[in-house]
Amino acid sequence: MLNEFKTFAMRGNVIDMAVGVIMGGAFGKIVSSLVNDVIMPPVGVLIGGVDFKDLAITLKKAVTDADGVVTAPAVTLNYGMFLQNTFD
């Protein structure tokens, strides 16, 4: 059984796929950092210092009790996160 697995794993396809998955994960982090740390800050300055992650439309306000404790969180449409992920 071990020899069969070794034969299967040593075929080029499995090793190539594993290397591709690892490289894809690393490249994804590089692209995310490029967008979040290099591209988006100047874009935010150009449009007035807006952080895209904070852009949202409140569909329903948060419900609080008499003591000010939130009993039901606000319902928001977070289109800023969508824009951020689209650029990413």
N, C-alpha and C positions, 0 to 999 in steps of 0.2 A: 504494500500500500504506500509506503514511504517513497519507494522508487517510482511509482506511478505519479505521485504528486510532484516529485522532483523533475520528472520528464515533462509534466504539464507546465510547471513553473518556469522551466528553462527554455520553453518555446519563446521566441522573441516577442510575441504579442502581449503576454502577461507582464513582462518586465517593462516593455515600452509603455503600456497603459499605466503602470504604477508610477513611472517617471513622469509621465504626462500629468497625472493627477497632482503629484507633488509640485511640479512646476506651475501648474494652473493655480493652485492655492497660493503659492508665493507671489505670482504675478498679480493675482487679485488683490492682495494686500498692498502691493506697490501702486496699483491704479487707485485704490481707495485713498491712500495717503496723498497721492498726487492731487486728486480732486479736492479732498478735504483740507489739505494744508497749503496747497500752492494755488490752485485755480479759484476756489470758492471765496477766499478772503478778499482778493481784489474785486471780484464780481459783487460781493456784498458792499464794498466801499463805493463802487460805482452806482449802485442803486440805493444808496443812503444808509449803509451800515446795517442792513437787514441780515439776520442769520436765517437762512432758509429753513433750518430745523424748527424754528419758532413760528413759522407761518401756518396758521390754521383758521378754520371757520368754526365757531362754536354753534353747534346745532341745538344743544340744550345745556343750560347753565348747571353748575354743580348745586346740589341740594345740601343745605346745612341745617343742623338743629339749632335750638335756642342758645346753646353754648358755643356755637361757631364751628362745631365738629362736622366735617363733611360726611354725610350719610350716603350720598350717591355722587360719584365723580361726574364731571362735565363730559358731555359727548361732543367730540370734535372731529372735524374732517381735516386731517393733517396733510394738506397738499404740499407743504414745505418739505416734509420728509420724502414725499413722492418725487419732488423736483430734485432733491439731493441725491436720491437713489438713481434717478434717471441720468444725471450727470456722471454718477459714479459708474 
